[in-house]
Amino acid sequence: MKKDQNGNAKNTRHDGVKRAQMGRLIKGLREAAGLTQNEFAKLVGQDYFTTISQVETGRIRVPPSDTDLWARVLGVDTQAFAKECVRLYEVDEYFKAIYGKDTKPLI
């Protein structure tokens, strides 16, 4: 079991640094597409722009069932986007089991 700097059990399902990295990636893609958070929210079926804000700050994840829709609206390949979701949202062991040693970001 992984431990934090104080010796307490570390939640390996939630890595705030990696989640924030995914959020920055999404924000960059959204801005490159010329979309505001409100516009993007409407295009991906979210009622509130705050959902997008929470994803972009790493507070919450992209809903897995919406991976394809988010990728299409952001103008990126769905498989590449999904791979980044696994790389940055899941524990490293899942990523390595699926993709092997290929840790290079796709987008």
N, C-alpha and C positions, 0 to 999 in steps of 0.2 A: 504494500500500500504506500502511495506517495504521501509525503509529509510536507507541510509548509515550513517557513523559517522558524516557527515556534514549536515544531514537532507535532502539530495537530494533523489529523487526517485531512488530506487535500481532496476536494471534489474534482475528480479527473473528468467528469462529464461537462464541466463548465470552465473554460479557460477564458477569462475576461479579456486578456490581451489578444488572443486569436480572434475572439468574437468581435472585438473593436476593429481589428485589421480587416475582417470581412465587411464590417460596416463602412469603413473608409473606402474599400474597393467599390461597394455598391454606390456610395455617394458620388465617387468620381465618375462612374459609368452613367449615373443619372444626370449629373451636371453636363457630361460630354454629350448626352442626348438632348440637352437643352430643356430639361423638365424640372419644374419645381416639385417639392415634396407633395404638394396638393394635387398637381397634375398626375404625378406618378401614382399616387395612392388611388386615384380614380381609375387609371388604366389597369392596375393590378387587382381591382375589386375590393379595396380597403375603404371603409367608411370614413376614416379619419387620417389626416396627414401625420398625426402623432405616431401612428404605427410605423410609418417610414422613418421618422425621427428616431424612434426607439431601435429600429434595426440598424440604422446608420451609426448610432452611438454604441452599439454592441449590447444593449440592454436585453433585446429579444432577437430571435433568429428569424430568417426567412421561413415562412410556413412551408414545410416539405411538400405538401400537395400543390403548392403554387410555384415550384421551382421552374417549370417550363415556361409559365406565363411571365415570371419576373425576367428570365433570360431573354425571351423574345422582346419584351418591352425595352429592356436595356440594350438590345441589339447585339447580344453575344450568343455563342453556341451553347445550347442547353447542356450538353455533356460536359463542356468545359466549366460552365457555371456550377453544375452539380458537383463536379470534382472539387472545385474550390469550397463549396459548402461542406463537403466531407472533410477536406483538409483543415479547414478553419473552425468548424463547429464540433467535430467529433474528436475522440481521443486518437492519438497518433497510431495506435495499434490497428484501428479500423482502417485508416488510410493505407497503411503499409500492407495489410491483408488484402485489400482490394487492388491497389495500384503498384505494389512492390516498392522498389526503391525510387520510383519516379516521383520525386518531391518537388519538381520544378512547377511553379505556378503557371497555369495555362492562360489566364487573362490578367 
